[in-house]
Amino acid sequence: LKEDEQAQISKMVEDLIAAKAALKFVDADYTAVDAALAKIPADADLAAYYTTDSATAVIAARNAVVRGLKKNRQPDVDKMAADIETAVANLKLIPADTTALKAAIDEAKRVNSALYTADSYNAMKAELDKAEALYAKTDLTKKDNQAEVDAQTKALNDAITALVPAGADYTKLNNAIKAFEALTESDWTADTWG
């Protein structure tokens, strides 16, 4: 090669290297990441309704998102989206707390129907049947069913409290108690009051 040709080739190489250095990658596409992030429940819901392990995995996947990557890193961005989707799909709801419902059911089952009026016992029995049907469900969750469990527990406990004893008239006893409560200690001798 002639010296001037070599200089031209060297200049073309330098120009190509400079042109390549000036190239900028297009931004990576975060559409899938944004769609996955939109599926994550609010932090308050994660803490209140989902198991700690499953909520922690979602938070970790969310926090692993790195913004600003270029198109040459698209596989990394796609993995971020997939990790979030997997974590969200694996969220596990906390079961509803049925402890009080079970206690109310057990108490209601011990009630002797012969000791109460038929109407009050039947009302309690109807609430017991509803409570047992609810308690038998295996998919009760704190998020979706806790209010229903709590309401049924209250309804059954209220029905137990509302049971009316059968065959006894407590009117005279209640009147005697009221009369005794109206007495004042200062009106009576100490040896008869106590």
C-alpha positions as CSV (number, residue, x, y, z in Angstrom):
1,L,0.0,0.0,0.0
2,K,1.0,3.5,-0.6
3,E,1.6,5.7,2.4
4,D,-1.3,8.0,1.6
5,E,-3.6,5.0,1.1
6,Q,-2.6,3.7,4.5
7,A,-3.3,7.0,6.1
8,Q,-6.8,7.0,4.5
9,I,-7.5,3.5,5.8
10,S,-6.3,4.4,9.2
11,K,-8.5,7.4,9.2
12,M,-11.5,5.3,8.1
13,V,-10.8,2.9,11.0
14,E,-10.7,5.7,13.4
15,D,-13.9,7.1,12.0
16,L,-15.6,3.7,12.3
17,I,-14.4,3.3,15.9
18,A,-15.6,6.8,16.8
19,A,-19.0,6.2,15.1
20,K,-19.4,2.9,16.9
21,A,-18.5,4.6,20.2
22,A,-21.2,7.3,19.6
23,L,-23.9,4.7,19.1
24,K,-26.4,4.5,21.9
25,F,-28.5,1.5,22.6
26,V,-32.3,1.9,22.7
27,D,-33.9,1.7,26.1
28,A,-35.1,-1.8,27.2
29,D,-38.9,-2.4,27.1
30,Y,-40.3,-2.3,30.6
31,T,-43.9,-2.9,29.6
32,A,-44.0,-6.4,31.1
33,V,-42.3,-5.2,34.3
34,D,-44.9,-2.4,34.7
35,A,-47.8,-4.8,34.0
36,A,-46.4,-7.2,36.6
37,L,-45.8,-4.4,39.2
38,A,-49.5,-3.4,38.7
39,K,-50.6,-6.8,40.0
40,I,-48.8,-6.5,43.3
41,P,-51.3,-5.8,46.2
42,A,-50.7,-2.6,48.3
43,D,-48.1,-3.0,51.0
44,A,-50.8,-2.8,53.7
45,D,-52.7,-5.7,52.1
46,L,-49.5,-7.7,51.7
47,A,-48.9,-7.3,55.5
48,A,-52.5,-7.9,56.5
49,Y,-53.7,-10.7,54.3
50,Y,-50.7,-12.7,53.0
51,T,-48.2,-15.0,54.6
52,T,-44.9,-13.4,55.6
53,D,-42.8,-15.6,53.3
54,S,-45.0,-15.1,50.2
55,A,-45.3,-11.3,50.8
56,T,-41.5,-11.0,51.4
57,A,-40.9,-12.8,48.0
58,V,-43.1,-10.3,46.2
59,I,-41.4,-7.3,47.9
60,A,-38.0,-8.7,47.0
61,A,-39.0,-9.2,43.4
62,R,-40.4,-5.6,43.3
63,N,-37.2,-4.2,44.8
64,A,-35.0,-6.1,42.4
65,V,-36.3,-4.0,39.5
66,V,-33.5,-1.9,38.0
67,R,-34.7,0.9,35.7
68,G,-32.8,2.5,32.9
69,L,-31.3,-0.6,31.3
70,K,-30.8,-0.7,27.5
71,K,-32.1,-3.0,24.9
72,N,-29.0,-5.2,25.1
73,R,-30.1,-6.0,28.7
74,Q,-33.7,-6.9,27.7
75,P,-33.3,-10.5,28.9
76,D,-32.5,-9.1,32.4
77,V,-35.6,-6.9,32.2
78,D,-37.7,-9.8,31.1
79,K,-36.5,-11.9,34.0
80,M,-37.5,-9.1,36.4
81,A,-41.0,-9.2,35.0
82,A,-41.1,-13.0,35.3
83,D,-39.8,-13.0,38.9
84,I,-42.6,-10.6,39.9
85,E,-45.2,-12.6,38.1
86,T,-44.0,-15.8,39.8
87,A,-44.0,-14.1,43.3
88,V,-47.5,-12.7,42.8
89,A,-48.8,-16.1,41.6
90,N,-47.3,-17.7,44.7
91,L,-48.9,-15.3,47.2
92,K,-50.6,-17.3,49.9
93,L,-53.6,-15.8,51.8
94,I,-53.6,-16.0,55.6
95,P,-56.4,-18.3,56.8
96,A,-59.3,-16.8,58.6
97,D,-59.2,-17.0,62.4
98,T,-62.0,-19.4,63.3
99,T,-61.0,-19.9,67.0
100,A,-63.9,-17.9,68.4
101,L,-66.4,-19.5,65.9
102,K,-65.3,-23.0,67.0
103,A,-65.6,-22.1,70.7
104,A,-69.2,-20.8,70.0
105,I,-70.1,-23.9,68.1
106,D,-68.8,-26.1,70.9
107,E,-70.8,-24.1,73.5
108,A,-73.9,-24.3,71.4
109,K,-73.6,-28.1,71.0
110,R,-73.5,-28.5,74.8
111,V,-76.9,-26.7,75.1
112,N,-79.7,-29.1,76.4
113,S,-82.8,-28.3,74.3
114,A,-85.1,-29.6,77.0
115,L,-84.0,-26.7,79.3
116,Y,-85.1,-23.9,76.9
117,T,-88.2,-22.8,75.0
118,A,-88.6,-24.3,71.6
119,D,-88.6,-20.9,69.9
120,S,-85.3,-19.8,71.5
121,Y,-83.7,-23.1,71.0
122,N,-84.7,-23.3,67.4
123,A,-83.3,-19.8,66.7
124,M,-80.0,-20.8,68.4
125,K,-80.0,-24.1,66.4
126,A,-80.5,-22.2,63.1
127,E,-77.4,-20.1,63.9
128,L,-75.5,-23.2,65.0
129,D,-76.3,-24.8,61.6
130,K,-75.0,-21.7,59.8
131,A,-71.9,-21.6,61.9
132,E,-71.1,-25.2,61.3
133,A,-71.5,-24.8,57.6
134,L,-69.2,-21.9,57.6
135,Y,-66.6,-23.6,59.8
136,A,-66.6,-26.6,57.5
137,K,-65.3,-24.5,54.6
138,T,-61.6,-25.2,54.1
139,D,-60.8,-22.1,52.1
140,L,-61.7,-19.3,54.6
141,T,-59.2,-16.5,54.4
142,K,-58.6,-13.4,56.5
143,K,-58.9,-11.2,53.5
144,D,-62.1,-12.6,52.1
145,N,-64.0,-14.2,55.0
146,Q,-62.9,-12.9,58.4
147,A,-65.8,-10.4,58.6
148,E,-68.2,-13.2,57.7
149,V,-66.7,-15.5,60.4
150,D,-66.8,-12.7,63.0
151,A,-70.4,-11.9,62.2
152,Q,-71.5,-15.5,62.4
153,T,-69.6,-16.0,65.7
154,K,-71.5,-12.9,67.1
155,A,-74.8,-14.2,65.7
156,L,-74.4,-17.6,67.4
157,N,-73.2,-16.1,70.7
158,D,-76.2,-13.7,70.7
159,A,-78.5,-16.7,70.0
160,I,-77.0,-18.6,72.9
161,T,-77.4,-15.5,75.2
162,A,-81.0,-15.1,74.0
163,L,-82.0,-18.7,75.1
164,V,-85.1,-18.6,77.3
165,P,-85.4,-21.1,80.0
166,A,-88.4,-23.4,79.7
167,G,-91.1,-24.1,82.2
168,A,-90.1,-21.5,84.8
169,D,-91.6,-18.2,85.6
170,Y,-88.9,-15.9,86.9
171,T,-91.2,-12.9,87.3
172,K,-91.5,-13.3,91.1
173,L,-87.8,-14.0,91.5
174,N,-86.9,-10.9,89.4
175,N,-89.3,-8.8,91.4
176,A,-87.8,-10.1,94.7
177,I,-84.3,-9.3,93.5
178,K,-85.3,-5.7,92.5
179,A,-87.0,-5.2,95.9
180,F,-83.8,-6.4,97.7
181,E,-81.6,-4.2,95.6
182,A,-83.8,-1.2,96.6
183,L,-83.0,-1.7,100.3
184,T,-80.5,0.6,102.0
185,E,-78.1,-0.9,104.5
186,S,-78.4,2.0,106.9
187,D,-82.1,1.2,107.4
188,W,-81.3,-2.2,108.9
189,T,-79.4,-3.5,112.0
190,A,-75.9,-4.8,111.3
191,D,-76.7,-8.3,112.6
192,T,-79.6,-8.7,110.1
193,W,-78.0,-7.0,107.1
194,G,-75.0,-9.2,106.7
